[in-house]
Amino acid sequence: MKHHSLSYHFIAIFILFVLLFVIGNYASHLATPTKYTIDKTTAIYLKYAYFIDPTKKHSLEQVITQPDAMIYKPFNEIDWNFESRNYWLIIELDNRSTSKEKIVAHFDNPMVDQLNVYHLDKHNNIIHQTTLGDTELGLSLLQYSVPHIRLSLPAQSKQKLVLKIDTTGISKTPVNLYGEAEFQELTRSQTAIWGIFVGVLIMAALYNLVLFFGIRDRVYLVYIGYIISAIILMGAVLGFGFYLWPLSWQLFFHKYIVVSNYAIAFFTLSFCTMFLRYHKEQCWRYKLSLLLLGLMAILAVSCFFIIESIAAPVFFGILVLLYIVCIILIYKKLRSGFRWAKFYVISWIPLIIGAAIQPLELTGVLPYSFATRHAFLAAILCEVILMAMALADRVRYQRERALYHATHTQQTKLLNSAMLKQAYMNLEQEQRPNTICLIKLRYFNSLNTILSPSQANGLIIHVAKALELQLSNERQFINLDFNLDSSSKIVDLGTGIFACISTKTQSGESLSLCLNKTVKNLPKQYEVQGLNLQLKYAVGISFSKTNGNFEASLQRGYLTLKQAKNSTSNISNSQQNTHITMDIGLAAKLQQAIKSNQLAMYHQPQINVRTNQVIGSEVLLRWPTPEHQHINIEELILLAERTGLINELTLWVIEQACQDIVELNKHGFNEHTVSVNLSAKNLSINKLAEKIENALLTYNIPAKQLKFELTETALVENQQQMKSFMEQLQKLGVHVILDDFGTGYSSLNYLVNYTFSNLKIDKSFVLDLTTNQSHQVIVKTAIDMAHNLGLSVTVEGVEDKGTHQLLIEMGANNTQGYYYSKAIPITDYLQWLRAC
């Protein structure tokens, strides 16, 4: 199955490269006309001058008869802005060739209100006068969408083009002179890009419309609104809108172009809010989004009454707020692992770049060119394509959610009988052995009469987690959720009955022994409102027969389960032998994992409660491979101690801790400490203190950044040896912490005779600290005693704010626990530190 999936990925990548090749080859045939203006292709020399008339009262005669008032600089140095004023542009044409040249003057601003073009001879006599602009009636669609005039320049002659630009909107009007062939290339290239843009966006709108009718989700209608707004806006800015709408519509869009800008911003924020499902949460971020949407709606309506020179700067200010709010919305979902938010972020990258290029080009920060002119259009095109991928992933996710609800119980969220049947039938088709095993929570029906539905579901989930943990290391029981990311070997059949499937060929006695061992390790008690319920279990086994009938096999399981309720089940010594054999096999894998670096160190932060700063972390061992990630680490350490692997494991942990300190220092956390747990067995490591010193020297890290935590049990077993070892660590400058204080022998002699720097109170006293008066007395006494002895105190197991506040009042120095963070890998931990 995996090989097929990999092959499909290679095919998809190959198709992607083919499509990129086609796009690149097509783009190479689109000319860049601004590089081939008339002064670069013929012997025509141009001189530029301009005059800005803030009074809007100068006439053509006044302008051409006052050469001293002109500014003789290229047009890209004109101070274009939204102020109400006229711009006079003069281009002197000097044809030094021996032939007449036909020229097309292109004025690249289809939104200009009025553009008067005067063609003058060298004596300033008017040869021809043309009026362009969206307020001029009777022009052709080509003149509206691509404002231009045609003129002839005789050989060895000089003439002038004088332009008067009068507009209340975007005033910047790049002027380019082309030959006829080059101008045709311009129109061909523009038409091709416009056609691709409009075609893709229309197809995207139709695609979303189909999705809406199929799924009935409003988010697709919102995105269609965004697409239509993008077409209206870009159609007005680039000119192709004259071919999409009636002329009166397009002129209306030109007049109120800022409204179109608000429309695309409005739909962008609306889509972001709904796509990320904030409308389902009704949180403060959703309210912030609604507030900005309301503000944009009000300002959009006001644009019908405010001139564009005032409305446009206000919109650019609102645009900054839009980006800030969208970033807030996206960041929260990314932090929470929201699946399709990643695709959404990727789709914003070209949009942000393109949106930045357009105003920078309009304000002259970036030079005008064919590419920068169409950058925002290309950005929207890329964004729509990427968003189509995100929407497709969203549909896929919703389909998976539907499958999830079909294969899981609504109350407990555990797999249901449908998944059991699917697994059974697949094994039958593959002709593999399969045995349905049922585990019954006895007296559940009676308990169900006194428990509320939520309490009953809580009991089922509690037992299911324990059963899942017990079966996680049993390879003979297969995973039943083939198509989802999680792994589960059990299903919930209801009424307190769980089921799993064994694929191992074995006798009933052998399988019974395995299941009896599993049941033995399941919870024996469950507390509900102060009442400890006594839990008992029964097991039924149904071996598959030749007919392969699932219902019949399951029915046999129910019958055997009923028989099991009337019998007693005992665990024999053979079960312990089986357990030992399993331990030996697991130990061999553990040893191989140490050598091949398959283990990992996860960091749990330690917080200074007075400054609320992270001062260090405790490293905890993990085995993150799918096969072993559910193994109880404490049991794994015990296994390592029993099989002699503990020393090899400890040296690996110290080495890894030093490497992590190097990473922390590299990222600027030079005062951050890392604590490593040591057991009594570690004292048998030859020259352990010397090995620790060598590790510190090898990685060039200060001794104060590495700490060791010792349990009271280790002190009892090896007092003299431990004292010598601690003295050696003290000489190195390595601090030692007394770990799990209160759970061992708790002799005060240890605090006096050993040079501890810190006392760590065990979490068993902390988990119920806010409600357990006895534990409060113990913890407070331990803190006061440690402080009187000059020791700082670290309290572990903090899982809520109330415990955190109570420990501050008690005078604790440092804390750690799930309230701040669970143990996480070093890469995630560095990100967590930077986010603090």
C-alpha positions in Angstrom: 0.0 0.0 0.0 2.8 2.4 0.9 4.7 1.6 -2.3 1.6 2.4 -4.4 1.2 5.7 -2.5 4.9 6.5 -3.2 4.5 5.8 -6.9 1.5 8.1 -7.1 3.5 10.8 -5.4 6.3 10.5 -8.1 3.6 10.6 -10.8 2.1 13.8 -9.3 5.6 15.4 -9.0 6.3 14.5 -12.7 3.0 16.0 -13.8 3.8 19.2 -11.8 7.2 19.5 -13.6 5.5 19.1 -16.9 2.9 21.8 -16.1 5.6 24.1 -14.9 7.6 23.5 -18.1 4.5 24.3 -20.2 3.8 27.5 -18.1 7.5 28.6 -18.5 7.5 27.9 -22.2 4.3 29.8 -22.6 5.6 32.8 -20.5 8.7 33.0 -22.7 6.5 33.7 -25.7 4.9 36.6 -23.9 6.9 39.7 -24.8 8.0 42.3 -22.3 7.0 45.3 -24.4 8.4 48.0 -22.1 11.9 46.8 -23.2 11.2 47.5 -26.8 10.0 51.1 -26.9 10.6 53.2 -30.0 13.8 54.9 -28.7 15.4 51.4 -28.4 14.4 50.1 -31.8 14.8 53.1 -34.1 16.9 56.3 -34.6 14.4 58.4 -32.7 15.6 60.4 -29.8 13.4 61.5 -27.0 13.5 64.3 -24.4 11.2 64.4 -21.4 9.8 67.3 -19.4 6.9 67.8 -17.1 5.0 70.4 -15.2 2.7 70.0 -12.3 -0.2 72.4 -12.1 -1.8 72.4 -8.6 -4.2 75.2 -9.6 -5.5 73.3 -12.6 -5.8 76.6 -14.5 -2.9 76.5 -17.0 -3.6 76.2 -20.7 -1.6 74.5 -23.4 -0.3 77.9 -24.6 0.9 78.8 -21.2 2.7 75.5 -20.7 4.6 75.5 -24.0 5.5 79.2 -23.8 7.0 78.9 -20.4 9.9 76.4 -20.8 11.6 77.7 -17.7 8.7 76.3 -15.6 9.2 72.8 -17.0 11.2 70.2 -15.2 13.5 68.3 -17.6 13.6 64.9 -16.0 12.3 61.4 -16.9 8.7 60.7 -16.1 9.6 58.1 -13.5 10.7 61.0 -11.3 7.3 62.7 -11.3 5.7 63.0 -7.8 2.5 61.1 -8.6 -0.1 61.2 -5.8 -3.8 61.4 -5.1 -3.9 65.2 -4.8 -6.2 67.1 -7.1 -3.9 68.7 -9.7 -3.1 68.5 -13.4 0.0 66.9 -14.9 1.5 68.2 -18.1 3.9 65.9 -19.8 6.0 66.8 -22.8 7.9 64.4 -25.1 10.2 65.9 -27.8 10.6 63.5 -30.7 13.7 63.8 -32.9 13.6 61.4 -35.9 17.1 61.3 -37.3 16.5 58.4 -39.6 15.9 58.8 -43.4 12.5 57.2 -43.3 9.1 58.1 -41.9 8.2 56.2 -38.7 4.8 55.1 -37.5 4.5 55.4 -33.8 1.9 54.3 -31.2 1.9 56.2 -28.0 0.5 54.0 -25.1 -0.7 55.7 -21.9 -0.8 52.8 -19.4 -3.6 54.0 -17.1 -7.1 52.9 -18.2 -8.5 54.6 -15.1 -7.5 58.1 -16.0 -10.5 60.5 -16.0 -9.4 62.8 -18.8 -6.3 62.6 -21.0 -5.8 65.4 -23.6 -3.1 64.5 -26.1 -1.7 67.3 -28.3 0.5 66.4 -31.3 2.6 69.5 -32.2 5.1 70.3 -34.9 8.5 71.9 -34.1 6.8 75.4 -34.2 4.3 74.3 -31.5 1.4 74.2 -34.0 -1.2 71.6 -33.3 -1.1 68.8 -35.8 -3.8 66.7 -34.1 -5.6 66.7 -30.8 -7.1 63.6 -29.1 -9.1 63.3 -25.9 -9.0 59.9 -24.0 -10.1 58.8 -20.6 -13.0 57.0 -19.0 -15.1 60.2 -18.9 -14.8 60.6 -22.7 -17.7 59.1 -24.6 -17.6 57.4 -28.0 -14.2 55.7 -27.7 -13.6 52.2 -28.9 -13.2 49.4 -26.3 -9.5 49.2 -27.3 -9.0 52.9 -26.6 -10.7 52.5 -23.2 -8.8 49.4 -22.1 -5.5 50.3 -23.7 -5.4 54.2 -24.1 -3.3 55.1 -27.1 -2.9 57.2 -30.2 -1.2 56.6 -33.5 1.0 59.2 -35.3 3.5 59.5 -38.0 6.9 61.1 -37.7 8.5 62.3 -41.0 12.1 61.6 -41.6 14.6 64.1 -40.3 11.9 65.9 -38.3 11.2 67.1 -34.8 7.7 67.1 -33.2 6.2 67.1 -29.7 3.6 65.2 -27.7 2.0 67.2 -25.0 -0.2 65.4 -22.5 -2.6 66.9 -20.0 -3.7 64.4 -17.2 -6.7 65.4 -15.2 -7.9 62.7 -12.8 -9.2 62.3 -9.2 -7.9 58.8 -8.8 -4.7 57.0 -9.8 -2.8 59.8 -11.5 0.4 57.8 -12.5 0.3 57.3 -16.2 3.3 55.6 -17.7 3.9 56.7 -21.3 5.6 54.4 -23.8 6.1 54.9 -27.5 6.1 51.7 -29.7 6.4 50.8 -33.3 3.3 49.1 -34.8 4.7 45.6 -34.4 5.8 46.2 -30.8 2.4 47.6 -29.9 0.7 44.5 -31.3 3.0 42.4 -29.1 1.9 44.5 -26.2 -1.8 44.0 -26.8 -1.2 40.3 -27.6 0.7 39.8 -24.3 -1.8 41.7 -22.3 -4.8 39.9 -23.9 -3.1 36.5 -23.2 -2.5 37.3 -19.5 -6.0 38.8 -19.1 -7.6 35.7 -20.7 -5.7 33.4 -18.5 -6.5 35.4 -15.4 -10.2 35.7 -16.2 -10.5 32.1 -17.3 -8.8 30.6 -14.2 -10.9 32.8 -11.9 -14.1 32.0 -13.6 -13.3 28.3 -13.4 -12.4 28.7 -9.7 -15.7 30.4 -9.1 -17.6 27.6 -10.8 -15.6 25.1 -8.9 -16.6 26.7 -5.6 -20.2 27.0 -6.7 -20.2 23.2 -7.3 -18.7 22.7 -3.9 -21.4 24.9 -2.3 -24.2 22.9 -3.9 -22.6 19.7 -2.9 -21.6 20.6 0.7 -23.9 23.6 1.5 -21.0 25.4 3.2 -21.3 29.2 3.0 -17.5 29.6 2.9 -17.5 28.7 -0.8 -20.0 31.6 -1.6 -17.8 34.0 0.4 -14.8 32.9 -1.7 -16.8 33.4 -4.9 -17.4 37.0 -3.7 -13.6 37.4 -3.3 -13.1 36.1 -6.8 -15.6 38.4 -8.4 -14.2 41.4 -6.4 -10.7 40.5 -7.7 -12.0 40.4 -11.3 -13.8 43.8 -10.9 -10.7 45.4 -9.2 -8.1 44.1 -11.7 -10.5 44.7 -14.6 -10.6 48.3 -13.7 -6.9 48.8 -12.9 -5.6 46.9 -16.0 -8.5 47.7 -18.4 -9.8 44.3 -19.4 -13.1 45.0 -17.5 -14.4 46.9 -20.5 -14.7 43.5 -22.2 -16.5 41.9 -19.3 -19.1 44.3 -18.3 -21.4 46.9 -20.0 -19.6 50.2 -20.5 -21.8 51.9 -17.9 -20.9 49.3 -15.3 -17.2 49.6 -16.0 -17.3 53.4 -15.8 -19.1 53.0 -12.5 -16.4 50.7 -11.2 -13.8 53.2 -12.3 -15.5 56.0 -10.5 -15.8 54.1 -7.2 -12.6 52.0 -7.5 -12.0 52.3 -3.8 -15.2 50.5 -3.1 -13.9 47.6 -5.1 -10.8 47.6 -3.0 -12.9 47.5 0.1 -14.9 44.7 -1.4 -11.9 42.4 -1.9 -10.6 43.3 1.5 -14.0 42.5 3.0 -14.3 39.1 1.4 -10.7 38.3 2.2 -11.3 38.8 5.9 -14.7 37.1 5.8 -13.2 34.1 4.0 -10.3 33.9 6.4 -12.7 34.0 9.4 -15.0 31.3 8.0 -12.3 29.1 6.4 -10.6 28.8 9.7 -13.9 28.2 11.4 -13.8 31.1 13.8 -17.6 31.6 13.3 -18.0 28.2 15.2 -16.0 29.4 18.2 -17.4 32.9 18.8 -14.1 33.9 20.5 -12.6 37.3 20.9 -10.7 36.9 17.6 -14.1 36.3 15.8 -15.4 39.5 17.5 -12.3 41.4 16.3 -12.9 40.2 12.8 -16.6 41.3 12.9 -15.5 44.7 14.2 -13.1 45.2 11.3 -15.7 43.9 8.8 -18.2 46.4 10.1 -15.7 49.2 9.9 -14.8 48.3 6.3 -18.5 48.1 5.3 -19.1 51.6 6.7 -16.0 53.1 5.0 -16.9 51.4 1.7 -20.3 53.1 1.8 -18.7 56.4 2.6 -16.6 56.2 -0.5 -19.7 56.9 -2.6 -19.7 60.4 -1.0 -16.0 61.1 -0.6 -13.6 61.9 -3.4 -11.0 59.2 -4.3 -8.0 61.3 -3.3 -9.2 61.2 0.3 -10.8 57.7 0.3 -7.7 55.9 -1.1 -5.2 56.8 1.7 -7.8 55.8 4.3 -8.1 52.4 2.6 -4.4 51.9 2.7 -4.5 52.4 6.4 -7.3 49.9 6.8 -5.3 47.5 4.7 -2.6 47.4 7.4 -5.3 46.5 10.0 -6.6 43.8 7.7 -3.2 42.1 7.5 -2.7 42.4 11.3 -6.1 40.8 12.0 -5.6 38.0 9.4 -2.1 37.2 10.8 -3.7 36.9 14.3 -6.4 34.6 13.0 -3.9 32.4 11.0 -1.3 32.3 13.8 -3.7 30.9 16.4 -4.8 28.1 14.1 -1.3 27.2 13.1 -0.3 27.0 16.8 -3.3 24.8 17.5 -2.4 22.4 14.6 -5.4 23.4 12.4 -4.9 21.2 9.4 -5.7 23.3 6.4 -4.4 26.6 7.8 -1.0 25.7 6.4 -2.3 25.7 2.8 -4.0 29.0 3.5 -0.7 30.5 4.7 1.1 29.3 1.6 -1.6 30.9 -0.6 -1.0 34.3 1.1 2.6 34.4 0.2 2.2 35.4 -3.5 -0.8 37.7 -2.5 1.3 39.6 0.0 4.2 40.0 -2.4 1.9 41.1 -5.3 -0.1 43.4 -3.1 3.1 45.1 -2.0 4.4 45.5 -5.5 1.4 47.3 -6.9 1.4 50.3 -4.5 5.2 50.5 -4.7 5.0 50.7 -8.5 2.2 53.3 -8.3 4.2 55.5 -5.9 7.4 55.1 -7.9 9.4 53.1 -5.4 9.6 50.3 -7.9 10.3 51.0 -11.6 7.4 50.7 -14.0 7.6 47.6 -16.3 5.3 45.1 -17.9 6.1 42.7 -15.1 5.5 45.0 -12.2 2.3 46.3 -13.9 0.8 42.8 -13.8 2.4 41.5 -10.6 -0.7 41.8 -8.5 -2.7 40.0 -11.2 -0.2 37.2 -11.2 -0.3 37.1 -7.4 -4.1 36.8 -7.3 -3.8 34.0 -9.9 -1.4 32.0 -7.9 -3.4 32.7 -4.7 -6.6 31.3 -6.3 -4.8 28.2 -7.5 -3.2 27.5 -4.1 -6.5 28.3 -2.4 -8.2 25.7 -4.6 -5.7 23.2 -3.2 -6.6 24.3 0.3 -10.3 24.0 -0.4 -9.8 20.6 -1.8 -7.9 19.6 1.3 -10.8 21.0 3.4 -13.2 18.8 1.4 -10.9 15.9 2.0 -10.8 16.6 5.7 -14.6 16.9 5.9 -14.8 13.5 4.1 -12.5 12.0 6.6 -14.5 13.5 9.4 -17.6 11.9 7.9 -15.8 8.6 7.8 -14.7 9.2 11.4 -18.3 9.6 12.6 -19.2 6.4 10.6 -16.5 4.4 12.3 -16.5 5.8 15.8 -19.0 5.8 18.6 -20.6 9.2 19.2 -20.4 9.0 23.0 -16.9 7.6 23.6 -15.2 8.5 20.3 -13.7 5.0 20.2 -13.8 2.8 17.1 -17.1 0.9 16.6 -18.1 -2.4 15.2 -17.8 -1.2 11.6 -14.0 -1.0 11.9 -14.0 -4.4 13.5 -15.9 -5.9 10.6 -13.7 -4.2 8.0 -10.6 -5.6 9.6 -12.1 -9.0 9.9 -13.1 -9.1 6.2 -9.7 -7.9 5.1 -8.0 -10.7 7.0 -10.4 -13.2 5.5 -9.7 -12.0 2.0 -5.9 -12.2 2.6 -6.5 -15.7 4.1 -4.7 -14.7 7.3 -5.7 -16.2 10.7 -7.9 -14.0 12.8 -9.5 -14.4 16.2 -12.0 -12.0 17.7 -11.3 -11.3 21.4 -13.9 -9.7 23.6 -13.2 -8.1 26.9 -16.2 -7.3 29.1 -16.4 -4.8 31.9 -18.6 -6.9 34.3 -21.7 -5.5 36.0 -21.6 -2.5 33.6 -25.3 -2.7 33.0 -25.9 -2.5 36.7 -23.4 0.4 37.1 -25.1 2.1 34.2 -28.3 2.4 36.2 -26.6 4.6 38.8 -24.2 6.5 36.6 -25.0 9.5 34.5 -24.3 9.1 30.7 -21.2 11.3 31.0 -19.9 9.3 34.0 -20.5 6.0 32.2 -18.7 7.3 29.1 -15.8 8.4 31.3 -15.6 4.9 32.8 -15.5 3.3 29.3 -12.8 5.7 28.1 -10.7 5.2 31.2 -10.8 1.4 30.8 -10.3 1.7 27.0 -7.1 3.8 27.4 -5.7 1.3 29.9 -6.6 -1.6 27.6 -5.1 0.2 24.6 -1.9 0.7 26.5 -1.7 -3.0 27.4 -2.3 -4.1 23.8 0.2 -1.6 22.3 3.1 -3.9 22.8 1.2 -7.0 21.7 2.0 -7.4 18.0 -0.5 -10.2 17.5 -3.3 -7.7 17.9 -3.7 -5.6 14.8 -4.4 -1.9 14.4 -8.0 -1.5 13.3 -8.0 2.1 12.0 -6.2 1.7 8.7 -7.1 5.0 7.1 -6.6 7.5 10.0 -3.5 8.9 11.6 -4.1 7.5 15.1 -3.5 3.8 16.0 -6.0 1.8 18.0 -6.3 -2.0 18.5 -9.7 -2.0 20.2 -13.3 -1.1 19.4 -16.2 -0.2 21.6 -19.1 -2.6 21.0 -21.3 -0.9 23.7 -22.5 -2.0 27.1 -19.0 -2.2 28.4 -17.7 -4.6 25.8 -14.4 -4.1 23.9 -13.1 -6.2 21.0 -9.7 -6.7 19.3 -8.4 -9.2 16.7 -5.4 -11.5 17.1 -3.7 -12.7 13.9 -1.4 -15.2 15.6 -1.8 -18.9 15.1 -2.0 -20.3 18.6 -4.0 -22.5 20.9 -6.9 -21.1 23.0 -4.9 -21.7 26.1 -1.9 -19.6 24.9 -4.2 -16.7 23.8 -6.1 -17.0 27.1 -2.9 -16.6 29.0 -2.0 -13.5 27.1 -5.4 -11.9 27.6 -5.5 -12.8 31.2 -2.2 -11.0 31.7 -3.7 -8.0 29.9 -6.8 -8.0 32.0 -4.8 -8.3 35.2 -3.1 -4.9 34.4 -6.4 -3.1 33.8 -7.7 -0.7 36.4 -9.3 -2.4 39.4 -11.0 0.8 40.7 -12.6 3.9 39.3 -13.6 6.8 41.5 -16.8 8.7 40.8 -17.8 11.5 43.2 -15.7 10.0 46.0 -17.0 6.5 45.5 -14.4 3.9 44.4 -16.1 1.5 42.0 -14.6 -2.0 42.0 -14.0 -3.2 38.5 -13.9 -6.8 37.2 -13.5 -8.2 33.7 -14.4 -11.2 31.6 -12.8 -12.4 28.4 -14.4 -14.2 25.4 -12.5 -15.6 22.5 -14.0 -16.5 19.1 -11.7 -18.4 16.6 -12.5 -17.9 12.9 -14.1 -20.8 11.1 -14.0 -21.7 7.4 -17.2 -19.8 6.5 -15.7 -16.4 7.3 -19.0 -15.0 8.5 -18.3 -12.0 10.7 -21.7 -11.9 12.4 -21.4 -15.5 13.3 -17.9 -15.1 14.6 -19.0 -12.1 16.7 -22.0 -14.0 18.0 -19.7 -16.9 19.1 -17.7 -14.3 20.9 -20.7 -13.1 22.8 -21.6 -16.6 23.8 -18.1 -17.4 25.1 -18.2 -14.1 26.9 -21.3 -15.2 28.7 -19.7 -18.4 29.7 -16.6 -16.6 30.9 -18.7 -14.7 33.4 -19.5 -17.9 35.3 -15.9 -19.1 35.5 -12.8 -18.0 37.5 -9.6 -17.1 35.7 -6.2 -17.4 37.4 -2.7 -16.3 36.2 -0.1 -19.0 36.2 3.7 -18.8 36.3 3.9 -19.4 32.6 2.4 -16.0 32.1 5.4 -14.5 34.0 7.8 -16.5 31.8 6.1 -15.1 28.8 6.5 -11.6 30.3 10.2 -12.3 30.9 10.7 -13.4 27.3 8.9 -10.3 26.0 11.2 -8.2 28.3 14.3 -9.8 26.8 13.2 -9.1 23.3 12.3 -5.5 24.2 15.6 -5.0 25.9 17.4 -6.2 22.8 15.5 -3.6 20.8 16.3 -1.0 23.4 20.0 -1.7 23.1 19.9 -1.4 19.4 17.9 1.8 19.7 20.6 3.3 21.9 23.4 2.3 19.4 21.4 3.6 16.4 20.3 6.8 18.1 16.6 6.0 17.8 15.8 7.3 21.3 15.0 11.0 22.0 15.3 13.4 24.8 12.2 15.6 25.5 12.5 18.8 27.5 10.0 19.9 30.2 10.6 23.5 31.2 11.2 24.7 34.8 9.8 28.1 35.7 11.0 30.6 38.3 7.7 31.5 39.9 8.9 34.8 41.2 10.1 36.1 37.8 7.9 33.9 35.6 11.0 33.1 33.5 12.2 29.8 32.2 15.4 28.9 34.0 15.9 25.4 32.7 14.4 22.0 31.8 14.3 18.4 32.9 15.1 16.0 30.1 12.9 12.9 29.8 13.6 9.8 27.8 11.3 8.9 24.9 11.2 6.2 22.3 9.4 7.9 19.5 9.2 5.1 16.9 5.5 4.1 16.2 6.1 0.7 17.6 7.4 1.8 21.0 6.0 5.3 21.5 3.3 4.1 23.9 5.7 2.2 26.2 5.7 3.3 29.8 9.1 5.0 30.2 9.3 4.2 33.9 8.9 0.5 33.1 11.5 0.9 30.3 14.0 2.3 32.8 13.3 -0.6 35.2 13.9 -3.0 32.3 17.2 -1.3 31.5 18.2 -1.6 35.2 17.3 -5.3 35.3 19.1 -6.1 32.1 22.3 -4.0 32.7 21.5 -1.5 30.0 21.0 1.4 32.4 24.7 2.5 32.3 24.8 2.5 28.5 21.5 4.3 28.4 22.6 6.9 31.0 25.8 7.8 29.2 23.8 8.3 26.0 21.4 10.6 27.9 24.3 12.7 29.3 25.8 12.9 25.8 22.5 14.0 24.3 21.9 16.5 27.1 25.2 18.2 26.4 24.3 18.4 22.7 21.0 20.0 23.6 22.8 22.5 25.8 25.0 23.4 22.8 21.8 24.0 20.8 20.3 26.2 23.5 23.5 28.3 23.7 23.6 28.6 20.0 20.1 30.2 20.1 21.1 32.6 22.9 19.8 30.7 26.0 23.2 30.7 27.7 21.8 30.7 31.3 19.4 27.8 30.6 20.1 24.6 32.7 19.4 21.0 31.8 18.6 18.4 34.5 19.4 14.7 34.0 18.0 11.9 36.2 20.5 9.4 37.7 19.7 6.1 39.4 21.5 4.1 42.0 22.7 1.7 39.3 24.6 4.5 37.6 27.2 4.5 40.4 28.6 1.3 38.9 29.7 3.3 35.8 33.5 3.4 35.9 34.8 6.9 36.5 31.4 8.5 35.9 32.4 11.9 37.2 35.4 11.9 34.8 33.1 10.9 31.9 30.8 13.8 32.8 33.8 16.2 32.9 35.0 14.9 29.5 31.5 15.5 28.0 31.5 19.1 29.3 35.0 19.7 27.8 34.1 18.0 24.5 31.0 20.2 24.0 32.6 23.3 25.6 29.7 24.0 27.9 29.7 25.5 31.5 29.3 23.0 34.3 26.6 25.1 35.9 24.3 24.4 32.9 24.3 20.6 33.6 22.4 19.3 36.6 21.8 15.9 38.0 18.7 14.7 39.9 19.1 11.9 42.4 16.4 10.0 44.2 16.4 9.2 47.9 16.5 5.5 47.0 19.8 5.9 45.4 21.2 7.6 48.5 20.0 4.7 50.7 21.6 2.0 48.6 25.0 3.5 48.1 25.6 6.2 50.7 29.4 6.3 50.8 29.8 5.8 47.1 27.2 8.5 46.4 28.8 10.9 48.8 32.1 10.6 47.0 30.4 11.0 43.6 28.6 14.2 44.7 31.8 15.7 46.0 33.4 15.1 42.6 30.5 16.8 40.9 30.7 19.7 43.3 34.4 20.2 42.3 33.4 20.3 38.7 30.7 22.9 39.4 27.9 20.6 38.6 24.8 21.0 40.8 22.9 18.0 42.3 19.2 18.0 43.1 17.4 15.7 45.5 14.6 14.4 43.4 11.2 13.0 44.4 11.5 14.3 48.0 8.9 12.7 50.3 8.4 9.5 48.4 11.3 7.6 49.7 12.8 7.3 53.2 12.8 11.1 53.7 15.7 11.1 56.1 16.7 14.6 57.0 20.3 13.4 57.3 20.5 13.5 53.5 19.9 17.2 53.5 22.7 17.8 56.0 25.3 15.3 54.9 25.0 15.7 51.1 25.7 18.9 49.2 22.4 19.4 47.4 21.7 22.7 45.7 18.0 22.1 45.2 15.2 20.0 46.7 12.5 18.7 44.3 9.1 17.9 45.8 7.4 14.9 44.1 4.3 15.5 42.1 2.3 13.0 44.2 1.9 15.7 46.8 1.1 18.4 44.2 -1.6 16.9 41.8 -4.3 17.5 44.4 -2.6 20.3 46.3 -5.4 22.8 46.1 -7.9 20.4 47.7 -5.7 18.2 50.0 -5.0 20.0 53.3 -2.5 17.3 54.4 -0.4 17.7 51.3 -0.5 21.5 51.6 1.0 21.1 55.1 3.7 18.7 53.8 4.7 20.9 50.8 4.7 24.1 52.9 6.8 22.4 55.6 9.3 21.0 53.0 9.7 24.4 51.4 10.3 26.2 54.7 12.7 23.5 55.8 14.7 23.7 52.5 14.9 27.5 52.6 16.2 27.3 56.2 18.9 24.9 55.0 19.9 27.3 52.2 18.3 25.1 49.4 16.0 26.3 46.6 12.9 24.3 46.0 11.5 22.9 42.7 7.9 21.6 42.7 6.9 19.2 39.9 3.4 18.2 38.7 1.9 21.6 38.4 -1.1 21.2 36.1 -3.4 24.2 36.8 -3.3 27.9 37.6 -4.6 27.4 41.1 -1.7 25.1 42.1 0.7 27.6 40.5 -0.7 30.5 42.6 -0.7 28.4 45.8 3.0 27.5 45.3 3.9 31.1 44.9 2.2 31.9 48.2 4.0 29.0 49.8 7.3 30.4 48.7 8.4 27.8 46.1 11.3 28.9 43.9 10.7 26.9 40.7 8.0 24.8 39.2 7.4 22.5 36.3 4.4 20.6 34.9 1.8 20.4 32.2 0.4 23.8 33.2 3.4 25.3 31.5 4.2 22.6 28.9 4.5 18.9 28.4 7.8 17.4 27.6 8.6 18.2 23.9 11.6 17.6 21.5 14.4 20.1 21.5 13.4 21.7 18.2 9.8 22.3 19.5 11.2 23.4 22.8 13.4 26.1 21.2 10.4 27.4 19.4 8.5 27.4 22.7 11.2 29.3 24.4 11.3 31.9 21.7 7.5 32.3 21.9 7.7 32.9 25.7 
